[in-house]
């Protein structure tokens, strides 16, 4: 994400455990799939590659070739250099565009409209507890995305924000999710703010993640790193409820929460707990103003136990 502008008419968005309808449609109907700088690794955290298309794989590491997906054509080298060479070759051989861009862009737009219509009830949900999708959607449409760097945490925040956060500028999204512990996004946001003090730097996490690394928010307070931390608090690890049914019943293992807005204020930061849908945007605006004044901010949104994510079969 953020390698290619997702408001471009040919963008399909990103793929992971959750993804858009337009991405699914074109992946399943493709006759050629070109992977740039990728390993095509089979993982529960990524898309499954369909059988049948011609595969072209460009990678810096030859060990990635044919690792788990059978490749028809291999290109070993730096992604930027490979793409420059391919573009030069295409310009020389095609002479002029094939003229299909408008047709393809129209098809993408239609699928995207269908997808957003399906998810609109969650993205604009007016009910309480808050929908995490409503919080993410309102956040997306409140910040100046060109001057914002956002990252998510593992689990629900990753799967909820990844398809719907539309990146428009390079290096404005730090995406990850399967190789690090819960709470990792807090450090990423602080690092991003130190590297780009002029940008709004946001981490989106849940109550399990803040349980892992929440005390490191004190680092932001002590070192005066004015990040905007968006906490989706549903008083449980909702995504784990089905697989931790016995542990929840016997030991209340998923009952993890606290008043984290109070915690932030106790450190001298700006903390606010939000429960009303109409207060989501004003709270975000107040939080941004506080970061501009030099204060770290923790906005705690009380959300429902949402477990659905955008996937298609």
Long-range contacts (C-beta under 8 A, 24 or more apart in sequence): 1-162, 1-165, 1-167, 1-173, 1-175, 2-167, 2-169, 2-170, 2-171, 2-172, 2-173, 3-170, 5-167, 5-168, 5-169, 6-166, 6-167, 6-168, 7-166, 7-168, 9-101, 9-105, 9-108, 9-109, 10-101, 10-104, 10-105, 10-108, 11-108, 12-108, 13-163, 13-166, 14-162, 14-163, 14-175, 15-46, 15-47, 16-45, 16-46, 16-47, 16-158, 16-159, 16-162, 16-175, 16-177, 17-44, 17-45, 17-46, 17-158, 17-159, 17-162, 17-177, 17-309, 17-311, 18-159, 18-160, 18-162, 18-163, 18-309, 18-310, 18-311, 19-47, 19-162, 19-163, 19-310, 19-311, 19-312, 20-111, 20-112, 20-115, 20-163, 20-310, 21-111, 21-112, 21-114, 21-115, 21-118, 21-310, 21-312, 22-108, 22-111, 22-112, 22-115, 23-47, 24-312, 25-111, 26-108, 26-111, 32-56, 34-58, 35-59, 36-79, 36-82, 36-83, 37-79, 38-64, 39-64, 39-67, 39-68, 40-64, 40-67, 40-68, 40-69, 40-71, 41-67, 41-68, 42-68, 42-69, 43-178, 44-178, 45-177, 45-178, 58-82, 58-83, 115-310, 119-164, 119-310, 122-306, 122-308, 123-164, 125-277, 126-277, 127-277, 127-304, 128-275, 128-276, 128-277, 128-302, 129-234, 129-275, 129-302, 129-303, 129-304, 130-274, 130-275, 130-277, 130-280, 130-301, 130-302, 130-303, 130-304, 131-303, 131-304, 131-306, 132-156, 132-157, 132-160, 132-232, 132-234, 132-301, 132-303, 132-304, 132-306, 133-160, 133-164, 133-306, 134-277, 134-280, 135-230, 135-232, 135-280, 135-301, 135-303, 136-160, 136-161, 136-164, 136-165, 136-204, 137-164, 138-280, 138-281, 138-284, 139-202, 139-204, 139-230, 139-280, 139-284, 140-164, 140-165, 140-166, 142-281, 142-284, 142-285, 142-288, 143-200, 143-202, 143-284, 143-288, 144-200, 145-169, 145-172, 146-172, 147-198, 147-199, 147-200, 148-172, 148-199, 148-200, 148-201, 148-202, 149-173, 149-174, 149-189, 149-192, 149-193, 149-196, 149-199, 149-200, 149-201, 149-202, 150-174, 150-201, 150-202, 150-203, 150-204, 151-175, 151-176, 151-185, 151-188, 151-189, 151-192, 151-202, 151-203, 151-204, 152-177, 152-185, 152-203, 152-204, 152-205, 153-182, 153-183, 153-184, 153-185, 153-203, 153-204, 153-205, 153-206, 153-209, 154-178, 154-180, 154-181, 154-182, 154-184, 154-209, 155-182, 155-206, 155-208, 155-209, 155-237, 155-239, 155-240, 156-206, 156-232, 156-238, 156-239, 156-306, 156-307, 157-185, 157-204, 157-205, 157-206, 157-209, 157-232, 159-239, 159-309, 160-232, 160-306, 160-309, 161-204, 163-310, 164-310, 181-212, 181-213, 182-206, 182-208, 182-209, 182-211, 182-212, 182-213, 183-209, 183-210, 183-211, 183-212, 183-213, 183-214, 183-216, 184-209, 184-213, 185-209, 186-213, 186-214, 186-216, 186-217, 186-220, 186-229, 187-213, 187-216, 189-227, 189-228, 189-229, 190-219, 190-220, 190-223, 190-225, 190-227, 193-225, 193-226, 193-227, 194-225, 200-228, 200-288, 200-291, 201-227, 201-228, 202-227, 202-228, 202-229, 202-230, 203-227, 203-228, 203-229, 203-230, 204-230, 204-232, 205-229, 205-230, 205-231, 205-232, 206-231, 206-232, 206-233, 206-234, 206-237, 207-231, 207-232, 207-233, 207-234, 207-235, 207-236, 207-237, 207-256, 207-257, 207-258, 207-260, 208-237, 208-240, 208-256, 210-260, 211-256, 214-260, 214-263, 217-263, 217-264, 217-267, 217-269, 217-296, 217-298, 218-267, 220-269, 220-296, 221-267, 221-268, 221-269, 221-296, 224-294, 224-296, 225-296, 226-290, 226-291, 226-292, 226-293, 226-294, 226-295, 226-296, 226-297, 227-291, 227-296, 227-297, 228-284, 228-287, 228-288, 228-291, 228-297, 228-299, 229-264, 229-296, 229-297, 229-298, 229-299, 230-299, 230-301, 231-260, 231-298, 231-299, 231-300, 231-301, 232-301, 232-303, 233-257, 233-260, 233-300, 233-301, 233-302, 233-303, 234-302, 234-303, 234-304, 234-305, 234-306, 236-305, 238-305, 238-306, 238-307, 239-307, 241-305, 241-307, 242-307, 259-300, 260-298, 260-300, 261-298, 261-299, 261-300, 263-298, 264-296, 264-297, 264-298, 264-300, 267-296, 269-295, 269-296, 269-297, 269-298, 270-295, 270-296, 270-297, 270-298, 271-297, 271-298, 271-299, 271-300, 272-297, 272-298, 272-299, 272-300, 273-300, 273-302, 274-299, 274-300, 274-301, 274-302, 275-302
